[in-house]
Amino acid sequence: MSFTIIKNGTLIDGTGTAPIENISVLIKDNRIEKIGTDLQVPEDAEVIDAGGKYILPGLIDTHVHMALQIKNVQDSILTPFSYRFYESIHYLKRTLNTGITSVRDAGFADVGMKKAVEGGLVEGPRMQVSINPLTITGGHGDNWNHSGVDTTPQTYPGMPNGICDGKEEVRKTVREMLRAGADVIKVHATGGVTSPTDHPEFTQFSREELEVMVEEAKFRKGVKVMAHAQGAEGIKNAIRAGIYSIEHGIYIDDEVIELMLENGTFLVPTLLAPLSVLEAGETDDSMAPYAVEKSKQVFETHKASIAKAYKAGVKIAMGTDAGVMAHGTNLRELGLMCDIGMTEMEAVVATTKTAAECLGWEKELGTIETGKIADVILSRTNPLENIRSLEQSETICFVMKDGKIYKNQK
């Protein structure tokens, strides 16, 4: 049995309530034991002085790709297959160091990576994995190029092929992802920005095919389906099929909003993704010209759609699409969420409480409350006054995940 006391900080607990000054948080093993202003502390407790700092729950990114970071086609072809696993060690640690203690991986991380984190072999956030996203032939996720060169991520034991067409292929592919250990099923319900032969407005999979995915996932103790969905018709198909989380949501109309509110569907905006593609197009050659061009087409529409959904009361959970941009830059998303109208507190809640709800982990994570798992971070600055201060890695000076300290800077 071990105790840690984080004392004298200003608490922003993730629930949306106003900050409370001079608060201490007592942690017993990996659980929050007590929260208050005058706590009795065991003599052998480790003491963390949070004076002048801000205590927050561990942050959650609901859309990452921990097994990749976008490279140009030449690098993708010439890099040895196993190299990316070693790269991922650094991606995982950089993510944790930003204060993100939990992630939902939206494709290409396998159960081995999740197990390596759980077993302490590498340092990183706790993970939900979707294994390999389902896509149609020629859709987003099928990286066959008109040259005949195919840069679709390779399959291997534990990473089944995600390309499937028709209800029975879809059914089998979902079962293969579940067999491989998927915590959530990921589908590309529309085209996308970074794929070579489609467009974000293109609709992929029929509603019937999407319903098969939801049906098969439910057979495994309520596993859910998340959908990369950018065009309005594809978003509607996904919601009507029972998919619980819409990723990106570039083209959102009034009917989409009505359906999301009616079904309690989560929206994960990933505002940082198209911005990062545009930035890469200006600074290096990591992005294909077609991706840059499509990002130019959707950039303003995307922001307007997310603003419209936010104003209507759609549930928004923070997600970045990290891997499209550099891992460790995730918290730029919070400033972008505020740019479309969210308050700083709403952006924090979207990254804690609502994100935990999106992952189905709200009983254990997402807020600093007695009895919950001890995921706690300290910020040198007040994010409610300057949300973009979190973009600097040195701002987060303390990171605890599951009661263990991973970062502690003075």
C-alpha positions, 0 to 999 in steps of 0.5 A: 500500500502506498500513498501520494499527496498532491497538495496546494493546487488549483483543481479543475476536476473535469466536470465543468464546475469552477476551479477550487483553490488550495486543494489537495488530492490524496491517492492510495495505490492507484485510486483517488482516496480523498479530495479536500483542503485539510487532509490527514496525510500518512507519514510515508506518503510521497508529497507533490507540491502543486502550489501555483499549479493547476490539477487536472484529470489525465487528458484523453485523445479519442482518435489517434494512430499510435503505429504511424506518422505520415511519411512521403511515398518514397519513405513509406516504400523504403522504410523496413517493415519493423522500423515503425514499431520502434518509432511507435515507442517514441510516439507513445512516450511523447503522447503521455508526456503531453498529459494524455493518459488514455487514447482510442487508437483509430487504426493500425495499432495491434494488441501487442502494442497495447499489451506492451504499454499495459505490461510496462515494457514501454511508457504510453497512454492506456489504449483502446485499439480498433486494429485495422479500419474497414474500407471498400475497394478503392475507398479511404484506407485503400492506398492503391495509386493510379501508378499501380503502386500500393502503399496500403499498410501491410497486414501481418499476424494480428493485423487482418486486411481491412478491405471488404465488399458486400455484407458477408465480407464485412461480417467476416472482416469484423469477426477477424478484427474482433478475433485480433482483439479489437476493443472497438470496430473502426469503419471508413463510411466515407472517402477522405483527404489522405486517400488517393482515389476518393473524396471526403464526400464519397459514400462508402458501404451501404447502410445494410453493410454498416448495420452488419458491423454494428450487429457483429460488434454487439455480439462481443459484449457490446463492442461499439463501432466508430466511423470515419465519416466526412460526407453528409450522406455517409454520416447519416448512414452511419448514425442510422446503422447504430454507429455511436461515434462520428469522426471528422464530420466535415459536411454536417447539415441540419438532418445530421445534427437532428440524427446525432441529437436524437441518437446521442451520437458523439462527434470527434472533430479532429480539427487539427487534421486538415490544418496539419495537412495544409501546414505540411504542404507548405513545409515539407514533402510528407503529404501527397499533393492530392491530400493538400488539395482536398484539405484546401477544399474542406478546411473552412467547411469543416470548421463551420460544420463543427461550430454548427454542431457545437451550437446545436448541443451535439456531444463533442469529444476531443480527438486529433488524428495524431499520426497525420500530424506529429505525435505530442502536438495533440493539445493544439486541438483544444485551441482550435475547438475554442476557435469554433466557439467552445469555451476553454472550460468546454474544451477541457471537459471535451478532453476529459469527462466527455472523452471518457464517456465516448470511450465507455470509461466514465466510471473510472476516468475523466474526472478527479473524483473519489474512487476513480483511477488516479490519472492526474496531471499538473499544468504550470498555467491556467488553461481556462485563461490561456488554453493554447499554453497547453501546446507547449510540452513544458507546460504539463510538468507532472503526469500520473497514470494509474497511480504511477508518476511518469513525469515530475518536473519542478 
